[in-house]
Amino acid sequence: MPPSRPTIALCIPAYNAAGHLHRLLDSVELQTEPFDEVFLYDDASTDGTADVARARGVAVVRGDANVGASVGKNRLAELVMSDWVHFHDADDALGPEFVARAREAIAQRNADVVLFGTEDREDGSGASLHIRRWDRAAIEQDAVRYCIVHTVTNCGVYRRAAFVSAGGFDTNPATRYNEDQAMHVRMALSGLRFTAVDYVGYIVYRRRGSMSSGNQLACARAQYEVLAGAAAATDRRYATEIGARLWRLAGVLGAYGDWDYVRRCLEWADRLGYTDPLGEHFVMRLLARVSPFGAVRAREALIRATKP
């Protein structure tokens, strides 16, 4: 008897997405194979998002108060009946073979998480900005390391039972602006098996004023929280990978003048024994031996002094 066909649910967190939702739902209708379920979590929108979704045949779960995308996605994962789930932002789109390629990968690979390539497009013109594919061999070998080194976006399908068992999305407000990486690190630490396919299935439309582009400092702080959590969970097993990211992040936070979070990054790096920031300019590395915090401040002062 042939194996049963895996079922896949599309779960859409949405807040005031009425103006963008049609683009995603058009791409859902263009799938060469359909999703088995399509649900939308309306996070207390005020613009008729739920009406747009229902008019297109989407099942809607309405929240009474705005609680954030992570809470909504977890709620949908608990409600749907499908074997697998895919979470998709309401203002983005899908490649037409997403579902078909997902079912193919599920059937062929022993995995709980299947990641797809992503393409960034300009919101107004649709021009392609960047295509990214994930390294299958590296992520299958050590998913924890890969998800620490790379900010894996919400571009996969997830075995629903394993996803729920591992705790789903992190609802800690501190990681809100880096929830995708927080979730993937959590899944990897829980032992879920990862794989990746080359097909570019997730299309991201970059627009001004979006959650990420309009809150870059909050994104940087949230990334610190994710890295600090990973460091606490893994001791020094990934000291080099986490330490290097913390030093780079300290530079970003320094550009915003957030010296409290710069200090937090450097203290964690020191706790991990990562005191020589590899990849930095040799002068920076020399200064870091005397004072890591002073090295970051000196570099930022130099950058500001030499700006045209």
N, C-alpha and C positions, 0 to 999 in steps of 0.2 A: 504494500500500500504506500503511495507516495506521501512524503511529509506534508503536513498542512501548510497552507500559505500564511506567512507571517502577516499579522494585521498591524497597521501603523496609524496612529492618531496625530493630527496636527493640532497643537495647542498654541493659541495666540494671546499673549498678554497685551492689553490695549488700554490706553488712557488718552482721551480726546484725539482719536485717530481717524475720525470720519473723513478727513480730507485726503488720507493716504491709503486707507484700507482697500479701496477698489483695486489698486495696483497689485497687492498681494493676492487678493481673491481671484483676480484675472489669471495670475500665474498658477493658482491652484486648479482652476478649471482647465488650464492648458496641459495638465499633467498627462503623460502617455498612459499612466496607470493611476487610478484615483486613490486618495487617502480613504481609509475605512471610517474615520470619524474626523470632523473638524469642529473644534470648540474654541470659543473666545471668552476670555475673562475680562469683563468690562470693569475697570478699576475706578468706579464711581465717576465716569466721564460726564461732562456737561454739554457735549456737542452732538449727541445722537449717534455715537459710535455703535451702540447696541442695535439701533434701528437699521443702520447700514448692513451690519452683519446678518441680522435675521432676514432681511430682504434678499440676501444672497444664499440663504439656506444654511447658515452657520448656527450651531447651537450656542446659546449665550448664557454665561453665568455672571450675574451682576453682583458687584460688591457694594456695600453700603457706605464705605469710606475708602479713601485712597490709601492703599497699603503698600504699593510698590510691586514691581514686576515679579520679584522672586516669590512672594507670597501667592500671587495669582498663578504662577506656573506650577507651584507645588499643589495648589488646590486642583488644578486641571488634571495633573498627573494622577491624583487620587480618584478623580471622577470617571475618567475614560476607561473603556474596557479593553482596548487594544493591547497587543503584546509589546509593542514598541511605541515610543513617543518622539515627536520632533517639536521643539519650541521655536517659534519664529516671530520676530518683531513685526508689528503691524505695518510699519512703513517701509519694509524691505520686500524682496520677492524671491521666487524659487526658479531654478532651472527646470525645463520641462520634463526631464527624465529623472528628477529627484526620487520620486517614489519607486520607480522601476529599478534604478540603480541601488537604492537602499535594500529592496527585497533581494536583489541579486547578491549583494554583499552579506546580508544576514544569512542567506542560504549557504554561502561558500566559506564563511569564516567563523571561527569559534570566538566570538567577541560579544561584549555587552555594550560597547560604544563604537559607533561607526562615524568617523568624521569626514566631511566633504570639503572640497576646495571652496574658496570664497572669492568673490569679485567685488571690488569697490567701484561704484559708479557715481558720477556727479548727478545730484538730484535733478537739476533743471534740464540739462542736455542729455543725460543718459550716457555720457562719454565714459569709457572705461579708464579707471585711474590705477588700479592695482589688482593683480590676481595672486592668490596665495594658495599653495597646496601644502599639506602636512606630510612629514616624512614617515611613511608607514613603518619602515624597519626600526627607526629610532623609537617610535611611540609603542610599538609592540614589544621592544626589548625592555624599556623602562618608562612606563607611563608617568610615574611620579616625577622623574627627572625632566621629562619632556614638558610636562604641564607647569613645572616651575620655570624652566628656561624660556618657554614660549607662552604668550598670552593667547591661549586657545579660545576662540570665540564660540558662540552658541550655534554651531553649524552642523550638529550631528543628529543621529537617531540613537535612542537609548532604550535598552531593555527595561521596560517599565518596572517590573518587580525588583530588579537590581537597583535601579535608580531610587525608588522609594525606600528600599531597605537601607541604602547608603545615606539617607537623610535629605536627598533632593538638593534644591538650591539653598544656600546659606542666607537666612533672613536677618542676619546681624546688620543693623543699619551702617556699621562701620565699613562693610564691604560692598555696599549698595552699588557704587559706581565701578566696581570691578567684579560683578557677580558671576560673570561667565568663567573667568579664571578661577575664582573661588570654588565654583561648582566642579570644574574639571579636576582641580587639585583634590577636592574631597572625594570624588569618584575614584581617582587613581589611588589615593591613600586607603580607600576601602577595598581595594583589590579587584576592581572591575577591569575587565580585559578590553584594551583599546585596539582599534585598527583604523586605517584611513584609506580612502579611495581618491583617485585623481580627478574624478568628475567635479566640475565647478557647479555646485548645486545651490549655494547660498549667495544671493546678490544683495549687497549692502548699498543703500543710497545715502551718500554723504550730503548732509544739509546743515546749514547754519542754525544754531539754536537747538540742536538735538541734545539729548541727555549727556552724551559724551563730549561733543565739541563745545558745549556751553558751560561745562563744569570740569575743566582740565585739572585744576588743583584738587578738587574732590576725587577725581579719578586717581591721581598720584597718591593721595593719602590712602585711598582704598587699596591700592596695590601694595602699599606698605603693610597694611593689615593682613592681606593674604600671604605675603612673604613671611611676615613674623609668625603667622599661624603655622605655615609649613615648616619653618625652622623649629618651632616648639614641638611639632609632631614627629620630626625626623632626627632630632639631636644634631649631630654633625655629619650625617650621612651625605648631605648635599650642601656642605658648607661652601664649597667653591662656587657652585651654581647660584645659591641664594646670596652669598656675599657679593658676587659680581653684580647681581641685579640690584641689591641694596645700594651699592656705591653709585651705579648709574642713576638710580632713583633719587639719591641724595643730591645729585647735580640738578635734576629737574626741579626738585623742591626748593633748592637754593635759588633757582631762577625766579621763583615766586616769592622769595624772601621768607619762606616758611622754615625758620631755623629750628623750631621745636621738632618738626618731623625730620629734618636733616639729622639732628642729634639722635633721634630714635633709630634711624636707619644705620648710622655709624655705630651706635652702641650694640645693635644686634649683630652687625658684621664683626665687631670685636669679640662678642660672645662666641661667635662661630669660629674664631681664630683667623678670620679673613682680614688681615691687617695690611697686606700689600695689594693694592687695587690693580691687578693685572689688566693690561689693556689701556690704562691711563698713561698720560704723558710722563716721561721719566722725572720731570720736575715735580709733578703732582705726587708721584710715588715717594720721592724723597721727603717732601713736606709731610706726607701722611705718616711717616715714621715718627715725626716729632709731634704732630697734632692733626689727626684726621679731620676734625671739625674746622681747624684753622686752614687746612688745605682747601677744603670746599669753599670757605669764605673768601680765601685769597683768589681762587679761580674766578668766582663770581664777580669779585671786585675788578679783576683784570678785564673780564668780558665787558662789564659795564663801562669801564674807562676807555676801552678801545672801540666801542660801538660808534658808528658814524652819526 
